[in-house]
């Protein structure tokens, strides 16, 4: 039996640990950047606070 359900998750996590993974925007999926205690999307302008889960 061929189980492809985990292949994408395994490929995405290879070579990266939790400390190096980028934040992804909840709205558009763009990689976000941290600025002080804000996490900001450069594409759509969505912002999160660093204390948000």
N, C-alpha and C positions, 0 to 999 in steps of 0.2 A: 504494500500500500504506500502511495506517495503522499506525504504530508507536507504541503507547501505553506501551511498557515504560520509557521514559525520562521521560515527562511528569511522574510523581510526584516523581522525583529533582530535576528541574529546578525544579518549583514549590517544593519544600522548600528549595532552595539560593538562590532568588532573594531578594535583599535582605539576606542574611546572609553574612558571611565567617567563616573558621575561629575568629577571636577572639571572636565574639559568639554562637556557637552554644551552646545549653545542653547539659549532659550529660543523657542519658536513662537511667533505671534499667534495668538488664539484666533485672530480675524483672518489674516491672509497667509500665514505660514512662513513668512520671511524670518530670517535669523535676526534676533533682537540684540541690542547692546546695552550694557549697564553704564549708567551715569549717576554717580553718587549712590543714592538708594532708590533709583528709578530704573526700570527696564523698559526700553523704548524701541518701537519698531520704526525703522527708517522709511519704510514703504508707505504705511497707512497712518502712522502717528499714534497708534495705540500705545498706552502706557500702563505699566503695573508698578506697584510698590514692591520693594525687595522683600517685605515681610508677608506679602500675599503667598498663599500656598501654591 
